[in-house]
Amino acid sequence: MAKWGEGDPRWIVEERPDAKNVNNWHWTEKNATPWSKDRIRKLFTDFEIKDNNIECKITEIEKVDGEATANNRKGRLIFFYEWIISMKWTGLLPGQEKPSEGKINVPNLSEENDLDDVQIEITISETTDESHKLKQFMYNVGRDHIRKQLGVYLKELREEFSKGLILPKKDDIINQNTTRPDGVANISNAFNKKINMQPIVSVDDKSLGCKVAVTTIQVFESFQCRANEIYDAWTKPEMVSAFTRGPCKLEANRGGIFELFGGNIHGKFEELVPNRKIVQSWRYNQWPSGHFSHVVIDFEEKGDHTEVKITQTGVPENEKDATYKNWKGYYINSTKQTFGFGSFLM
């Protein structure tokens, strides 16, 4: 990892002739959501489960809600997915004339759970002897078939979206003309994004030897948790690593430093008031050299939630919108999704 305030030599574009994702160091991402929704629907449309003269069939895919992404970080492939799936099924016992009906619910298919541990709920629409027998069949036999189909989706997800995420290194392409694979891009407006930032003239910063136009942003959010829980989530290294989905360096004490998102976000703690306030000097690596902003995070616990106000001064003016969006996406939304402190906001 780079020293605090210094760039990482692995980001130097000359290491690859095309100046793209040097040594696969950048976080790159493919959106697998549309493909996944379509693939899940196709895998279960008219899917049949037969055994011992009992026949059941999925007749309708009611809901496929969620998201999936394929990511490359430091040459390592990482897949994130979270799905809620609801389906209708019918079944017939030997000699049964009128089919029984029911529903299948998969409340949480995600990378956090092994496939064998994925919950599959089976319900029936009416209470008859035949329906109860078919429900038991779906529970004992049908769930295994459903898990196998989900396994097919996960296998194909990894195969389909591994393509092009790991780019060849310098030695692999030195004499080749290469183009970036379709669908692969450094995350737009992300803290992990490598950009070329040119200083702009307005406010004089003598420490930089240049002038930087700066502005202030504020972010307001409510979390469904106690103040100490969200405070811990942003000050304990193991919890920060969980919601940033990567290793971090963090010393949550006055004067302690922090480095997040591969060192792209770094700074030091100026003040900490447990469960009430965090004050930081805060910098994005691609800002003008040596330029830091000032971040104040206030926590106020209410009756059934905690309100958080983030005030950041000294943000380069041309980075205002991107920085705001990244607080919402890579801090707030990711924290909510990881720890269950509220619905995940898109």
N, C-alpha and C positions, 0 to 999 in steps of 0.2 A: 504494500500500500504506500502511496506517496506520503512524504512528510507533510505535516500541516502547512497549508499555504503554498505548496509546490505542486507543479503538474506531474503527472505520471508519464514516464518516458514511453510507456506502452501505448499512449494516445497519439504519439507522433505519426502524422499521416505518411511520412516517407517510408514507413515500414511496409506499406503495401502500395504498389504502383497506382492502384485506383483510389487510394486514400479512403477506403471504406472499411469500417469496423476492424481496426488494427488488432491482429491476433485474436479476433473474436472477443475483444475485451468489453465492448459496449453491450448494454442490455438491448437486445433486439426482440421484436415481438411480431407474431402473426395472429390476426383475429380469426379464431376457429369457430366463432359462434354461428354464423349462417350455415356453414357446412355441417356443423354438428346437429343443428335442429333438423335439417333435411335428412341427415343420415339416421338419426334416431327414429324419425318417423318411418323411413323406409324399412328399417330393421324390424319394426314391430307391426307394420301394417299387414293385416291378415295373418299374423304369426300364429301357427298352430302348435298345440301341446297335446300329444297323444300318448297314451300308455294304458295297457291292460283293458282295451276296448272303451276307454273313456276319451272323449274328444272335447277339447276346449280351444277357443280361438279368440284372439284379440280383434275386436270389431271396429274400434274407434280410438284414435289418439286424441284425447281431449286437450291436453296441455303439455307443452315442452318449454318450460321457462328456465332461463339461466344464461350462462355465458361460458366460453372456453377460449383460452389463449395458449399459444406455444411460444416459449421464450428461450433465448440463448443468453447466458451470462458466463463470461470467461470460458467459453467453449463448452459449457455444460447445458444440456437441454433440460428445461423445466416446463411442465405442463400444469396449468391451473384450469380447473373446470368445476362448475357447481350447477346441478340441474334438479329441477322438480318436474316429475313426469306423472301424468295421470292418464289412464286408459280404461276402456270398457271391454269386458269379455263376456262370452257366452259359453255354455257347456252342456253336454249331453251324456247321460249315463246309458249303458246298454238298455234298449227298450223304452227309453224315455222319449215322449213325443214332443213336449213343449220345452224348448231350451231354458235353462236357468241363466240369469244375468247377474253381473256384478261389476265391481271396479277394482283396478290395481293402482296403487299409489306408491311412487318412489319419492319420498320427501327430501332426500338429500344424497344425490350421487355427486361425490366430490373427491378430490385427491387426498383429502384428510382421512378417508376411510378405505380400508381394504375392501375389495369387491365382495368377499365373503361376509363382511360386516354391514354391507349396505342394507338398510331397512326396506322391506317390500311388504306393503299392507294389502291384504286381500279382503274384500267385502262382498256381500251378496245383497241383491235388491229385495228379495222376499224370503221369508222363513218357511221352507218346506224341507222334507227329508232329503229330497234330491239336491236341493240347493246346498244344504249343509254338507252332504257327501262331496259335492263338487268343490265347495270351498276348502274342505280338508285336502282334496286332491291338489288343488292349486297351491295350497300352503306347503304340502309335502313334496310335490313333484314340480308344479308350475314355477315356483320361485327359483328353482335351480336352472330351469330353462331360460327364465328371464335374465338371471345373472349371467348366463353364458352369452346371451345377446348383448347385454351391456358390456361384457368383456370383448366382444367383437368390435363394438364401437370404440372402446378405449385403445384396442390394438391398432385399428385403422386410423384413429386420431394421431397416434404417435408416428405411424408410418407416413401418413399424408403430410403432416406438418413438420416433420423433421427435415424435409427436403428444402435445401437452400438456407437453412438457419445457420449452419456452421460453414462459414466462408473459407476458402483456401487461403493459406498464409502466403507470405511474400515469395518464398522459395517455390511454392506450388504453382504460381501464376506469372513468374518473372518474364516469361516469353509468350504469354497468352493475352489476348484481348478478352476481358471479362466484363460482364454486365451484372447488375444487381438482380437477384431473382425477384420475380413479381410477388407482391404481397409481403415483402420483408422491408421493414423500415425501422430506424431508430424511433423510439416512442415519441410521437408528436408532442411538443411542448412539455416534455418530461424532465425531471430533475436529472435523469441519467443521459439526457440528450447532449451530444457534442455539437456545439454551434460555433460559428465565427462571429464574435461580438466586436464591433467597432465602437470606441468611445465616442459619445456625442457631447456637444458643447452646451453648457449652461451653468452648472454650479461648480465652482472651483474646489477641487480636493487637492490640497498641496502635497499630501502624502503620496499621491499617485503621479504627480507631474502632469496631469491632464484634467480636463473638466468633464464631469459626468452629471447629466440631468437625472435627478432622482425624484421619487414620489413616495407616497404612503399608501399601503393597502390595509384593509381590515376584513377579517373573516369571522363570521358568527355562526355557531353551530350548537345544537343540543344533542347530548348523549344520554341514552337510557342506562345510566349507571351512577354510582356514587362518585364524588369528586376524587377520592383517593384512588379509585380504579383507573380513571382516565389519566390522572397524574402519573401513576405507576406505569401505565402503558407507554408513556412518553419519556420516562426517566430510567427505567430498568432495562439494561442491555438485552436480556433474553426476550423481553416483550417487544422492544424496538426492532430486534432482528426478525421477530415473527411478522409484524405488520409491514415492514419494508422488504420482507422476503429475501434477506441477504445478511451477511455478517456486518457488524457495525463496531465502532469504537466509541465508547461513551463513558464519561466520568462525571456523574451527576453530583457535582459539588462546585462551590464557588471557585472559578478559575479553571475548572475541569474542561477538557476538550471533548468534542464529538465529531465523528466522521461517519456519514451515512451514504447509502447508495453508491458504494464503491469509492467513497471519498469525494464525490462530486458536491455534496453538501457538507460543510464543515464549519467549525467555529468554536466558541467556548461559552460556558455558563457564567453569566455575570451575577445572577441572583437566583436563589431558589427558596420559595416559601411553601413547604409541603402542603399539597392539596389545594393551594390557592394561586400560586404564581410561578412562572418560569421566565427568566430574562436571559437572552442570549445575544452575543454578536454572531452573525450568521452570514454565510457566504456561499454562493454558487461558483464552482470552479471556473466557469466560462465568463464570469463578470470581469471587468477591467482589473488588472493585476493589483492585489492588495485591497480592493474595495469590499467593505463589510457593511451589512445592514444591521439594524437593531430590532430585535424581536421581543415582544412582551406577550406572554400567553397568560390570560386570567381565567381562573376556574371559579364558578359560583354555583354551589349546590342548591337546588330547589327541592320541592317536596318529592317529586317523582323523577327528576332528571337533573343533569348538570349542564349548565350553560358555559360555553367556552368562547372567549373573545381573543382573537389573534390580531395584534397590531404590529405591522412591520414597516419601519421607516428606513429611508435610504435605499429603496429598490430602484435600480436603473429604470428610467422611464419607459424604455423600449422593451422592458421585461415585465411590466406591470401585469398584463393580462395572463401571461404564461405562468408567472409566479402564483397568482391567485388561483388559477385552475389547478396547479400542482399541489397547493395546500389542500384543496378540496379532494383531489383524486388520490394523491399518494400518502397523505397523512390521515385526513378525516375519514374518507370513504373506506380506505384500506383498514383503518383501525376498527371501524364499525363492523366490517365484514369479518375480520379476523377474530375479534373478541365478543361479537354479538351485542355491541353497545347501541344498536339501532339498525334499521333497515339499510341495506347497501344502496347508496344513491348512485344513479347512472350519470 
